[in-house]
Structure formats: C-alpha cells, structure tokens
Amino acid sequence: MRIGDLARRAGTTTRALRFYETQGLLTARRTTNGYREYDEADLTLVREIRTLQDIGFSLDDTRPFVECLRSGHHTGDACADSIEVYERKLTEIDALVDRLAQIRTDIAAKLADARSRRTGTCGSDTVTPEEN
C-alpha cells in the first residue's frame, strides 16, 4: 500500500509517517518509480506507535515496542524492553499522582485557612451595580 493508504488506515497523516521514517521507526520500501510502499506489518507498527502516543508515551518510548514487533512478536509488548517501559511509565505516573495529591492537600488547606480568616467583603464584593 502507498503512504496515503497507510495514513488513512492507521488514522494518521502522511506527514507523521514520514516523520516516523526519519526517526527510524518505520521503513518504507521504494517502488521503481520512487513511491513509498508499505505492507500490513507496517500498519501494525504505526497502530502500535499511535496507540502508545495516545496514552501518553513519547516517540522514544515506543521504540522497544516497534523493535519487538519487528523481531517477529505478535504484539509489541511481548519483550522485556517493552515491559520495562511500561514499568517506568507506571512509576512516573504514580509519582505524578502523589505530587498532585500533595498539591491538592496544600490548596485545600490554604482555602480552609482563607475561609476562616475572611471578614466581610473585599474589592469587587463592595462594588454596587450603580458604580459600574
């Protein structure tokens, strides 16, 4: 299939496919007239890349999954390197969740403190409709 067909079937753009090619994630075969030619294995690779990127993986994070597929595995996460990426990403996400929980706790405490100190009105609270 040509690049336009691959882009359509994979739900991406030809520009993205060319970028994947420059990054070494996708390899096109060239026809005698210079057109890029792809097969079903390439479609599987692009779908894997897109799926991983859609859930927050960087393009570099997808490399072990692509290599796993290229080595003949049915899925990109059948290899140890792919599993390591999953584990690393989960560790990163857990750290972000912990950090967000701490930020939420800090903001909630500041809000409670601010509410307890509030006395009367301030600034725009005192403006009457006639003053606008």
C-alpha positions in Angstrom: 0.0 0.0 0.0 1.1 3.6 -0.6 1.7 6.2 2.1 -1.7 7.7 1.7 -3.4 4.4 2.1 -1.3 3.6 5.2 -2.1 7.0 6.7 -5.8 6.6 6.2 -5.9 3.0 7.6 -3.8 3.9 10.6 -5.7 7.1 11.3 -2.8 9.4 10.9 -1.2 11.7 8.3 1.4 11.2 5.7 3.5 13.8 7.4 3.5 11.8 10.6 4.5 8.7 8.6 7.4 10.5 7.0 8.5 11.7 10.4 8.3 8.1 11.8 10.5 7.1 8.9 13.1 9.9 9.6 13.1 8.7 13.3 13.8 5.1 12.2 10.5 3.7 13.5 9.1 3.0 10.0 10.9 1.8 6.9 9.4 2.2 3.5 10.3 0.1 0.6 10.6 2.1 -2.7 9.0 1.1 -5.9 10.8 1.6 -9.2 9.0 5.0 -9.6 10.1 6.1 -6.2 6.8 5.7 -4.3 6.9 4.6 -0.7 5.4 1.1 -0.4 4.1 -0.4 2.9 2.6 -3.7 4.0 0.3 -5.0 6.8 3.3 -5.3 9.2 3.9 -1.5 8.7 0.3 -0.9 9.5 0.6 -2.8 12.7 3.7 -0.8 13.7 2.0 2.5 13.0 -1.0 1.5 15.0 1.2 0.4 17.9 3.0 3.8 17.8 -0.3 5.7 17.7 -1.9 3.7 20.5 1.1 4.3 22.7 1.3 8.0 21.9 -2.4 8.4 22.5 -1.9 7.2 26.1 1.0 9.5 26.8 4.1 7.7 25.7 6.8 9.7 23.9 8.0 8.6 20.5 11.2 7.3 22.1 9.1 5.3 24.5 7.6 3.4 21.5 11.0 2.2 20.2 11.1 -1.0 22.2 7.6 -1.9 21.1 8.4 -1.3 17.5 11.6 -3.4 17.8 9.6 -6.2 19.5 7.2 -6.3 16.6 10.0 -6.2 14.1 11.6 -9.1 15.7 8.6 -11.2 14.9 6.4 -11.0 18.0 2.7 -10.8 17.6 2.4 -7.9 20.0 4.8 -5.0 20.7 4.7 -5.6 24.5 5.9 -9.3 24.4 9.5 -8.3 25.0 11.4 -7.4 28.2 12.3 -3.9 27.0 8.7 -3.1 26.4 7.7 -4.3 29.8 10.4 -2.1 31.3 8.9 0.9 29.5 5.5 0.1 31.0 7.0 -0.3 34.5 8.9 3.0 34.1 5.8 4.8 32.9 3.7 3.5 35.8 6.4 4.7 38.2 6.3 8.1 36.6 2.5 8.2 36.7 2.5 7.1 40.4 4.9 9.9 41.2 2.7 12.5 39.4 -0.4 11.2 41.2 1.4 11.5 44.5 2.5 15.0 43.7 -1.0 16.1 42.5 -2.4 14.7 45.7 0.0 16.7 47.8 -0.8 19.9 45.7 -4.5 19.3 46.3 -3.9 18.9 50.0 -1.9 22.1 50.1 -4.5 24.1 48.2 -7.4 22.7 50.3 -5.5 23.8 53.4 -5.0 27.2 52.0 -8.6 27.5 51.1 -9.8 26.4 54.5 -7.4 28.9 56.1 -8.5 31.7 53.8 -12.2 31.0 54.6 -11.5 31.0 58.3 -9.9 34.5 58.1 -12.5 36.1 55.8 -14.1 39.0 57.4 -16.7 40.9 55.4 -16.2 41.9 51.8 -13.2 42.9 49.7 -12.5 44.7 46.5 -15.2 43.8 43.9 -17.5 42.5 46.6 -18.3 46.1 47.6 -19.0 47.5 44.2 -22.7 48.2 43.6 -24.4 47.9 40.3 -24.7 51.7 40.1 -20.9 52.2 40.4 -20.2 50.0 37.3 
